[in-house]
Structures are given as C-alpha cells and as structure tokens.
Amino acid sequence: VVPIVRRKGRARRAGLRTVVNKMLKACKRVGVRVFYSAKVTSIRRVARSSPKMRLGFWGGGQTTVRKVIANIGKPDLIALGMGSEPLASSSLLFRRAVERNMVFGLSKTYCFWEDAWWLSALNATVGRTRMGGPLYALRYHDGHVTCTDTAGRRGCRGALLVRM
C-alpha cells in the first residue's frame, strides 16, 4: 500500500511517515500524551486489579496512565522484565509467542539523495532490492520524493527506506 496525499489539488505519494503522523495526530486529539526521547524502564499496574499503570522512566521520572501504547521491539520488551507489563499479566501463549519471535541485527533508516537515482536511472517507483555490503536492502516505494518535473521524472530528489 502506498499512501496518497493531496497537495495543491494533485495526488502525491506519501511515505510511511505521513501515515504515522496522521495516526499520532488522531491519538493526540482524543487525549493521548506522547513522551518523546523518554526511555520507559518499567510498566507496572498501580494495584493488582487496577487498570491504571505506572510508567517508570530512565532517570527516575514516573507517570500514571490508564492505557499504554508502547512502540517497542522484542529486545526492549524483554529488557522491561517479567515484572513489567505486558509480560507480568500475559498468558503462557503470549509469552511463548514473544520467545519465538526472532530479532535480527538490522536497523532501518531513511537515506536522502539529491538525485533520486531510482527514478531517473531505474524508473523504479515500487519494489524492493537486496544489496551487498553495509546496505542490506532498500524499498523504492517507501520514502518522500519531490520532482521539478513530476511527469518526466526530472529534477527529483528524495529518500529511500534502507536496512543496514
């Protein structure tokens, strides 16, 4: 799925960042508080049967919340420990699923090029490719691109999602 946005009356491709930003804005409109650059070190229930949870942050800060949306991978989930949610009150089936989840030592980032070579040289607007060396793989369709001549794909610059 390639998200589309309308700018100046024209449909344009949008990167995943657009989708995430829209979801975040919708969450904030209904009262979600977002903590940027705050590493959560624990998620614990206030009381055994209470739906409220206390988030502990690196450096000692805390806050109490009713619900948590945690955008974390398996290593960070495991680092919270078995005493933290969601593992503390999870079923055996959930814990087994977490154990079976494999983690690979890759990182994803958006790399920016002044010349969007995948458009100008390869005419590639969708798809993936695997590479050698430090760049493991990239996706042609997952990044913002702007062109001075959109129809002719000239004067294009933009970003690609790259896994290293």
C-alpha positions as CSV (number, residue, x, y, z in Angstrom):
1,V,0.0,0.0,0.0
2,V,1.4,3.4,-1.0
3,P,-0.3,6.2,0.9
4,I,-1.5,9.1,-1.2
5,V,-2.0,12.7,0.0
6,R,-3.4,15.7,-1.9
7,R,-1.2,18.8,-2.2
8,K,-2.2,21.8,-4.3
9,G,-5.1,19.7,-5.8
10,R,-2.8,16.9,-7.0
11,A,-2.5,13.4,-5.7
12,R,1.1,12.7,-4.5
13,R,2.8,9.7,-3.0
14,A,3.5,10.0,0.7
15,G,5.9,8.0,2.8
16,L,5.2,5.9,5.9
17,R,6.0,9.0,8.0
18,T,2.8,10.6,6.7
19,V,0.7,7.6,7.9
20,V,2.4,7.6,11.3
21,N,2.0,11.4,11.7
22,K,-1.8,11.2,10.9
23,M,-2.3,8.4,13.4
24,L,-0.3,10.3,16.1
25,K,-2.4,13.5,15.5
26,A,-5.6,11.4,15.8
27,C,-4.4,9.9,19.1
28,K,-3.5,13.4,20.5
29,R,-6.9,14.7,19.6
30,V,-8.5,12.2,21.9
31,G,-6.1,12.9,24.8
32,V,-3.1,10.7,24.2
33,R,0.0,12.1,25.8
34,V,3.3,11.4,23.9
35,F,6.6,11.2,25.6
36,Y,9.4,11.9,23.1
37,S,13.0,10.8,23.9
38,A,11.8,9.2,27.1
39,K,13.1,5.7,27.7
40,V,10.5,3.6,29.6
41,T,12.2,1.3,32.1
42,S,9.1,-0.2,33.7
43,I,5.3,-0.6,33.2
44,R,3.6,-1.8,36.3
45,R,-0.1,-1.9,37.5
46,V,-0.9,0.6,40.3
47,A,-2.7,-2.3,42.1
48,R,-3.3,-5.9,41.2
49,S,-6.8,-5.4,39.8
50,S,-6.4,-1.8,38.7
51,P,-6.4,-0.9,35.0
52,K,-4.1,2.1,35.8
53,M,-0.4,1.6,35.2
54,R,2.6,3.5,36.3
55,L,5.3,4.1,33.8
56,G,8.9,4.5,35.1
57,F,11.4,6.4,33.0
58,W,15.1,6.3,32.8
59,G,16.4,9.0,35.2
60,G,13.7,8.4,37.8
61,G,10.6,10.1,36.4
62,Q,7.1,8.4,36.6
63,T,3.6,9.0,35.4
64,T,0.3,7.1,35.9
65,V,-1.9,6.2,32.9
66,R,-5.0,4.2,32.1
67,K,-3.7,2.8,28.8
68,V,-0.3,2.4,27.2
69,I,0.7,2.2,23.5
70,A,4.3,1.0,23.5
71,N,6.2,1.1,20.2
72,I,8.9,-1.3,21.2
73,G,10.5,-4.3,19.7
74,K,11.3,-7.6,21.4
75,P,14.7,-6.6,22.9
76,D,13.1,-3.6,24.7
77,L,10.1,-5.7,25.7
78,I,12.4,-8.3,27.3
79,A,14.5,-5.5,28.9
80,L,11.4,-4.3,30.8
81,G,11.5,-7.7,32.6
82,M,8.9,-10.2,33.6
83,G,7.6,-7.9,36.4
84,S,6.6,-5.3,33.9
85,E,3.5,-5.3,31.7
86,P,2.6,-6.7,29.3
87,L,4.6,-9.8,30.3
88,A,3.6,-9.7,34.0
89,S,-0.1,-10.4,33.3
90,S,0.2,-12.1,30.0
91,S,-0.8,-15.7,29.2
92,L,1.6,-18.5,28.6
93,L,0.7,-18.4,24.9
94,F,1.7,-14.8,24.6
95,R,5.0,-15.3,26.4
96,R,5.8,-18.3,24.1
97,A,5.0,-16.1,21.1
98,V,7.4,-13.5,22.4
99,E,10.1,-16.2,22.9
100,R,9.6,-17.5,19.3
101,N,9.8,-14.0,17.8
102,M,13.2,-13.7,16.1
103,V,15.2,-10.5,16.2
104,F,17.8,-9.6,13.5
105,G,20.6,-7.1,14.0
106,L,19.4,-4.7,11.3
107,S,18.5,-1.1,11.6
108,K,16.2,0.9,9.3
109,T,16.7,4.5,8.3
110,Y,15.7,6.8,5.5
111,C,18.7,7.9,3.3
112,F,18.3,11.1,1.3
113,W,19.7,11.6,-2.2
114,E,19.8,14.9,-4.1
115,D,19.4,12.8,-7.2
116,A,16.6,10.3,-6.8
117,W,18.5,7.8,-9.0
118,W,15.9,5.0,-8.6
119,L,13.5,7.2,-10.5
120,S,15.8,8.9,-13.0
121,A,18.1,5.9,-13.8
122,L,16.0,2.8,-13.0
123,N,12.4,4.1,-13.4
124,A,11.6,2.2,-10.2
125,T,8.6,3.5,-8.2
126,V,7.7,0.3,-6.3
127,G,9.6,-2.8,-5.2
128,R,12.5,-3.9,-3.1
129,T,16.0,-5.0,-3.7
130,R,18.7,-6.7,-1.8
131,M,22.2,-5.4,-1.8
132,G,25.7,-6.4,-0.7
133,G,27.9,-4.6,1.7
134,P,26.6,-2.5,4.6
135,L,23.3,-1.7,2.8
136,Y,21.3,-4.9,3.2
137,A,18.1,-3.9,1.4
138,L,16.0,-1.0,0.3
139,R,12.5,-0.2,-0.8
140,Y,11.8,2.1,-3.7
141,H,8.3,3.0,-2.7
142,D,8.8,4.0,0.9
143,G,10.2,7.5,1.1
144,H,9.3,11.0,0.2
145,V,10.3,12.3,-3.3
146,T,9.8,15.7,-4.9
147,C,10.4,16.5,-8.6
148,T,10.6,19.7,-10.6
149,D,9.0,17.8,-13.5
150,T,6.9,15.0,-12.0
151,A,5.5,13.7,-15.3
152,G,9.0,13.4,-16.8
153,R,10.6,12.4,-13.5
154,R,13.3,15.0,-13.8
155,G,14.9,17.1,-11.1
156,C,13.9,14.5,-8.5
157,R,15.3,14.3,-5.0
158,G,14.2,12.2,-2.1
159,A,14.6,9.4,0.4
160,L,14.5,5.6,0.5
161,L,14.0,3.3,3.4
162,V,17.2,1.4,3.8
163,R,18.0,-1.5,6.0
164,M,21.6,-1.9,7.2
